[in-house]
Amino acid sequence: MKSRSSKSKRTASSVTKYQTKKSRVSKVNNIADVSVPHQSFQEQVVALVNEERKRSDIAPLMINLNLSKVANLKAVDMRDNNYFSHYSPQYGTPFEMLKNFGGSYQYAAENIAAGYITPQAAFEGWKNSPSHYASMLNANYKYTGIGYVLGLESNRYRAYWVQLFKG
């Protein structure tokens, strides 16, 4: 799910410096080392998804911190390597990432988005995409994790979002 391309007008703000320092994970060896710097944004996305699931009479998703770390790892990877794809040149498919960092699962999916600045905007983007919306409403998924990272001046997008699901 892409949004309109927009270059960041930020300089190296304290938030970007914090994110770059805390979430630089290109050489990660242990998922426990990955930070989840925007937890409130993640919680907002999950709340919006759960409201939608409730309207469809589907059990709410539970936030899984490890899934959030994997999702954040993917968001940072897209930012740091300046790509937008379900396939990571460094980590492979979302399913390979989950096997390597996220533990076992029976069902899994990944939603990605770029350019959206707010949790509401990212949610609406996913909601307006039939395949992403289907993932959000899939009753087989019990757990979710959200990754969010601000883009850098050199990136095409101002922000990167990843939502992982497993059941």
Rosetta blueprint (number, residue, H / E / L):
1 M L
2 K E
3 S L
4 R L
5 S L
6 S L
7 K L
8 S L
9 K L
10 R L
11 T L
12 A L
13 S L
14 S H
15 V H
16 T H
17 K H
18 Y H
19 Q H
20 T H
21 K H
22 K H
23 S H
24 R L
25 V L
26 S L
27 K L
28 V L
29 N L
30 N L
31 I H
32 A H
33 D H
34 V L
35 S L
36 V L
37 P L
38 H L
39 Q H
40 S H
41 F H
42 Q H
43 E H
44 Q H
45 V H
46 V H
47 A H
48 L H
49 V H
50 N H
51 E H
52 E H
53 R H
54 K H
55 R H
56 S L
57 D L
58 I L
59 A L
60 P L
61 L L
62 M E
63 I E
64 N L
65 L H
66 N H
67 L H
68 S H
69 K H
70 V H
71 A H
72 N H
73 L H
74 K H
75 A H
76 V H
77 D H
78 M H
79 R H
80 D H
81 N L
82 N L
83 Y L
84 F L
85 S L
86 H L
87 Y L
88 S E
89 P L
90 Q L
91 Y L
92 G E
93 T L
94 P H
95 F H
96 E H
97 M H
98 L H
99 K H
100 N H
101 F H
102 G H
103 G L
104 S L
105 Y L
106 Q L
107 Y L
108 A E
109 A E
110 E E
111 N E
112 I E
113 A E
114 A E
115 G L
116 Y L
117 I L
118 T L
119 P H
120 Q H
121 A H
122 A H
123 F H
124 E H
125 G H
126 W H
127 K H
128 N L
129 S L
130 P H
131 S H
132 H H
133 Y H
134 A H
135 S H
136 M H
137 L L
138 N L
139 A L
140 N L
141 Y L
142 K L
143 Y E
144 T E
145 G E
146 I E
147 G E
148 Y E
149 V E
150 L E
151 G L
152 L L
153 E L
154 S L
155 N L
156 R L
157 Y L
158 R L
159 A E
160 Y E
161 W E
162 V E
163 Q E
164 L E
165 F E
166 K E
167 G L
